[in-house]
Amino acid sequence: MNEFDKELLNEIQWTFPLVTRPFDAIAKKFDTTPEIVKQHMKNLKEMGVLRQLSAIFDTRKLGYTSSLVAMEIEPDKLEYVANQINRHPGVSHNYERDHEFNLWFTLAVPPGSDLKVELEKFNVLKGIKKVRMLPTLQLFKIGVKLDMVDEKKHEVAPSEAKKEIKHIEFVPTEQDKEFIRELQKDMEIIDEPFVKAAKNLGITEDKLFEKMKYYEEIGVMRRFAAILRHRQVGFTANGMIVWKVPEDRISQVGETLGSFPQVSHCYERPTYPDWPYNVFSMIHCKTHEEANEMAKTIQNQIHVDDYRILFSSREFKKTRVEYFVENSFTLEETVQVS
């Protein structure tokens, strides 16, 4: 990757022009041609750096129920269990982490489904010693933006303003579901990439952009942007920092953590006798040393003494949940459980 690639990736991770010819708009910003922008983006896709360019939706706003799940798995069964869990269409992220709870994944189920029932389907797998459901109790931040240009890295300080959204009750109609099915598709890198989606939905492009902007205003669509493969761009030290925060400080600490540009996700989650950490924050660094230093810098500003960093040592699955695509899941018929 050259400097232009990095500048381009910095730009499109957070904002992407919702106009008929978006690559013209990006080219204008960088004082280049749309052809050069498209060629670089196609190359980044081929290299495996650019994973997807699409709408990014808020799972909960769509009526889905989701949870982070931690499992303790017998080490010799870990890969087998992880691969079977990966088969569930609601599992989007699945990692081995360096802890007694060595498998961590997210599970989301559509409206009308029971999360616990879906999770219990994994009980037939041999090697699972403990399961802890860790659903979101408070969401402080969600949104990965990897600093690709070293000279433009943000200071490790709580400097980011929270995006304002209108709090409107949203129950997706069949038409909304059609929109979401269309907008979650990976966008083609062509001159007029939104024409196809508008045509498939039987509306004008202007109506499509209007709808997308409305979804963003009410928080249904978090943004339309590029998603990168962390490891392929050198961010191999992906650390989940878990904090043991006194009850009366959880909201304040969570909000402060969420305002650090380096923190991509921040949540309050439940505790258990064998898991005392109630605030979770994700950071993405190039080395473990950098991540440990960053955690210490953050800790000095939020004044929470008890914390740990759990690094992902293996990535078993990383994808996007496909919303409103009907899937049922069972393990019984195909898995050897003896």
C-alpha positions in Angstrom: 0.0 0.0 0.0 1.2 3.5 -0.8 0.4 6.8 1.0 -2.5 7.5 -1.3 -4.1 4.1 -0.4 -3.8 4.9 3.3 -5.3 8.3 2.9 -8.1 6.9 0.8 -8.8 4.2 3.4 -8.8 6.7 6.2 -11.4 8.7 4.3 -13.9 6.0 3.3 -13.9 4.2 6.7 -16.0 6.9 8.1 -17.7 8.8 5.3 -18.7 7.8 1.9 -20.5 10.2 -0.5 -24.2 9.3 -0.9 -24.4 10.7 -4.5 -24.9 9.2 -7.9 -21.1 9.3 -8.8 -19.4 8.9 -5.4 -15.9 8.2 -6.8 -16.0 11.5 -8.6 -16.7 13.2 -5.3 -13.8 11.3 -3.6 -11.5 12.1 -6.5 -12.3 15.8 -6.2 -11.3 15.7 -2.5 -8.0 14.2 -3.3 -7.4 16.3 -6.5 -7.2 13.2 -8.7 -9.4 11.3 -11.2 -12.3 8.9 -10.5 -10.4 6.3 -12.6 -7.4 6.4 -10.2 -9.7 6.2 -7.1 -11.6 3.2 -8.5 -8.3 1.4 -9.6 -6.8 1.9 -6.1 -10.0 0.6 -4.5 -10.1 -2.4 -6.7 -6.5 -3.2 -5.9 -7.2 -2.9 -2.2 -10.1 -5.4 -2.6 -7.9 -7.8 -4.5 -5.2 -7.5 -1.8 -7.9 -8.4 0.8 -7.5 -5.1 2.7 -10.9 -3.7 1.8 -13.4 -6.2 3.0 -16.7 -4.5 2.2 -18.3 -1.2 1.2 -21.9 -1.1 2.3 -24.4 0.2 4.8 -23.6 -0.7 8.4 -26.8 -1.2 10.4 -27.5 -1.2 14.2 -28.5 -4.7 15.1 -30.7 -3.7 18.0 -32.5 -1.0 16.1 -33.6 -3.7 13.6 -35.2 -5.7 16.4 -32.5 -8.3 16.5 -31.3 -9.6 19.9 -27.6 -10.2 20.3 -25.0 -11.1 22.9 -21.3 -11.5 23.3 -20.7 -15.1 24.5 -17.6 -16.3 26.4 -16.9 -20.0 26.6 -14.3 -22.1 28.3 -13.4 -24.9 25.9 -11.1 -27.9 26.4 -8.0 -26.8 24.5 -7.9 -29.9 22.3 -11.5 -29.4 21.3 -11.3 -25.6 20.7 -10.9 -25.6 16.9 -13.6 -28.2 16.4 -16.1 -26.3 18.7 -15.2 -22.9 17.1 -15.8 -24.3 13.6 -19.2 -25.8 14.5 -20.3 -22.5 16.1 -19.2 -20.7 13.0 -21.9 -22.5 11.0 -24.6 -20.5 12.8 -25.7 -17.6 10.5 -26.0 -15.3 13.5 -22.4 -15.7 14.5 -20.4 -12.8 13.0 -17.2 -12.6 15.1 -15.5 -15.6 16.7 -12.0 -15.4 18.3 -9.7 -17.4 20.5 -8.5 -15.1 23.4 -5.7 -15.6 25.9 -7.8 -16.4 28.9 -9.4 -19.3 30.8 -12.5 -18.3 28.8 -10.7 -19.0 25.5 -13.5 -18.7 22.9 -15.4 -15.4 22.4 -18.1 -14.9 19.8 -21.1 -12.7 19.0 -24.5 -14.2 18.3 -27.5 -12.3 16.9 -31.0 -13.6 16.2 -33.9 -12.0 14.3 -37.1 -10.7 15.8 -39.2 -13.5 17.1 -36.2 -15.8 17.9 -35.0 -16.7 21.4 -31.3 -16.0 21.9 -31.0 -18.5 24.8 -32.6 -21.2 22.7 -30.2 -20.6 19.9 -27.2 -20.6 22.3 -28.4 -23.9 23.8 -28.2 -25.6 20.4 -24.4 -25.6 21.0 -24.8 -27.8 24.1 -24.5 -31.0 22.0 -20.8 -30.1 21.3 -18.3 -31.9 23.4 -15.6 -29.9 25.1 -17.6 -26.9 26.4 -16.9 -26.5 30.1 -18.5 -23.1 30.8 -20.7 -20.6 28.9 -21.2 -17.0 30.0 -23.7 -14.7 28.2 -22.6 -11.1 28.1 -25.3 -9.0 26.5 -25.0 -5.3 26.2 -26.5 -3.4 29.2 -25.3 0.0 28.0 -23.8 0.9 24.6 -21.3 3.7 24.8 -19.7 3.4 21.4 -19.5 1.3 18.3 -17.6 2.1 15.2 -14.1 0.9 14.0 -11.9 3.5 12.4 -8.3 2.3 11.9 -5.7 5.2 11.8 -4.0 4.3 8.5 -1.7 7.4 8.3 0.8 7.4 11.1 1.4 11.2 10.9 -2.4 11.7 11.4 -2.8 9.5 14.5 -4.9 11.0 17.2 -3.6 11.7 20.7 -4.7 9.0 23.2 -7.2 11.3 24.9 -11.0 11.5 25.3 -11.5 14.0 22.4 -14.3 12.6 20.3 -17.8 14.0 20.3 -20.7 11.5 20.3 -22.8 11.4 17.2 -26.3 12.8 17.8 -29.2 10.6 16.7 -32.9 11.1 16.8 -34.5 8.6 19.2 -37.6 7.4 17.2 -39.3 4.1 17.7 -38.5 2.0 14.6 -40.3 -1.2 13.7 -39.1 -2.4 10.3 -41.9 -2.8 7.7 -41.6 -5.2 4.8 -40.4 -2.3 2.6 -37.7 -1.4 5.2 -36.5 -5.1 5.2 -36.2 -4.9 1.4 -34.2 -1.7 1.7 -31.9 -3.3 4.3 -31.4 -6.5 2.3 -30.3 -4.4 -0.7 -28.1 -1.9 1.2 -26.2 -4.5 3.2 -24.8 -5.9 -0.1 -21.2 -5.2 -1.0 -21.1 -2.2 -3.4 -19.6 -2.6 -6.8 -16.7 -0.2 -7.6 -18.2 1.3 -10.7 -19.1 4.9 -11.8 -22.7 4.8 -10.6 -22.9 2.1 -8.0 -26.3 3.0 -6.5 -28.3 2.7 -9.7 -28.6 -1.0 -9.4 -30.0 -0.9 -5.8 -32.5 1.9 -6.7 -33.6 -0.2 -9.7 -34.0 -3.4 -7.6 -36.1 -1.4 -5.1 -38.2 0.3 -7.9 -37.4 3.8 -6.7 -35.2 6.7 -7.9 -31.7 7.3 -6.6 -32.8 10.5 -4.9 -35.4 8.5 -2.9 -32.8 5.9 -2.1 -30.4 8.6 -0.7 -33.2 10.2 1.2 -34.1 6.9 2.9 -30.4 6.2 3.7 -30.0 9.6 5.3 -33.2 9.1 7.3 -31.9 5.7 8.5 -28.7 7.4 9.6 -30.5 10.2 11.4 -32.5 7.8 13.5 -29.5 5.4 14.1 -30.9 2.5 12.1 -27.9 2.8 9.7 -24.8 3.7 11.6 -23.1 4.8 8.4 -22.3 3.8 4.8 -18.6 3.1 4.7 -15.7 0.8 4.1 -14.8 -2.1 6.4 -11.2 -3.2 6.5 -9.6 -6.4 7.4 -7.6 -5.4 10.5 -4.8 -8.0 10.2 -4.1 -7.4 6.6 -3.4 -3.7 7.3 -1.0 -4.5 10.1 -3.4 -4.2 13.1 -2.6 -7.6 14.6 -2.8 -6.7 18.3 -6.6 -6.4 18.7 -7.1 -6.1 22.4 -10.3 -6.3 24.4 -9.7 -4.2 27.5 -12.0 -5.2 30.3 -12.4 -3.0 33.3 -13.8 -3.6 36.8 -15.6 -0.3 37.4 -17.4 0.6 40.6 -21.2 0.6 40.0 -21.6 4.3 40.6 -19.0 5.2 38.0 -20.0 2.8 35.1 -21.8 5.4 33.0 -19.2 8.1 33.4 -16.3 5.8 32.7 -18.1 4.2 29.7 -18.9 7.6 28.2 -15.2 8.8 28.7 -13.8 5.5 27.2 -16.2 5.9 24.2 -14.7 9.4 23.5 -11.2 8.0 22.9 -10.7 7.9 19.1 -8.6 4.7 19.6 -11.6 2.9 21.2 -13.8 1.3 18.6 -16.4 -0.4 20.8 -17.4 0.2 24.4 -20.1 -1.5 26.4 -21.4 -2.3 29.9 -21.9 -6.0 30.3 -23.0 -8.2 33.2 -20.7 -9.8 35.7 -20.4 -13.3 37.2 -18.6 -14.7 40.2 -15.8 -15.9 37.8 -16.0 -12.8 35.6 -15.9 -9.4 37.6 -15.3 -7.1 34.6 -18.3 -4.9 33.7 -17.0 -2.4 31.1 -15.5 -3.7 27.8 -13.5 -1.6 25.3 -11.8 -2.6 22.1 -8.5 -1.2 20.8 -6.6 -2.0 17.6 -2.8 -1.8 17.5 0.1 -3.0 15.6 2.0 -4.6 18.5 1.1 -5.9 22.0 3.6 -3.4 23.4 1.7 -0.5 21.8 -1.6 -1.9 23.0 -0.3 -2.3 26.6 1.0 1.3 26.5 -2.3 2.6 25.2 -4.2 0.8 27.9 -2.0 2.3 30.5 -2.4 5.8 29.1 -6.2 5.3 29.1 -6.1 3.9 32.6 -4.3 7.0 33.8 -7.1 9.1 32.6 -10.1 7.1 33.7 -8.6 6.0 37.1 -9.8 2.4 37.1 -7.1 0.2 38.6 -8.5 -3.3 37.9 -8.3 -4.1 34.2 -7.0 -6.8 31.8 -6.3 -6.9 28.1 -7.4 -10.0 26.3 -5.8 -10.3 22.9 -7.3 -12.3 20.1 -4.8 -15.0 19.3 -6.8 -16.6 16.5 -9.7 -15.4 14.3 -12.1 -18.2 13.6 -14.8 -16.0 11.9 -15.3 -12.4 11.0 -18.2 -11.5 8.8 -21.4 -9.4 8.8 -24.7 -10.7 9.9 -27.1 -10.8 6.9 -30.3 -9.1 8.2 -33.7 -10.4 7.2 -32.4 -13.3 5.3 -34.2 -16.4 6.5 -32.0 -19.1 8.0 -32.7 -21.9 10.4 -29.9 -23.6 12.2 -29.4 -27.1 13.7 -26.4 -29.1 14.7 -28.0 -32.4 15.6 -28.2 -33.9 12.1 -24.6 -33.2 11.0 -22.4 -33.2 14.0 -20.6 -36.2 15.5 -21.2 -35.7 19.2 -19.6 -38.8 20.5 
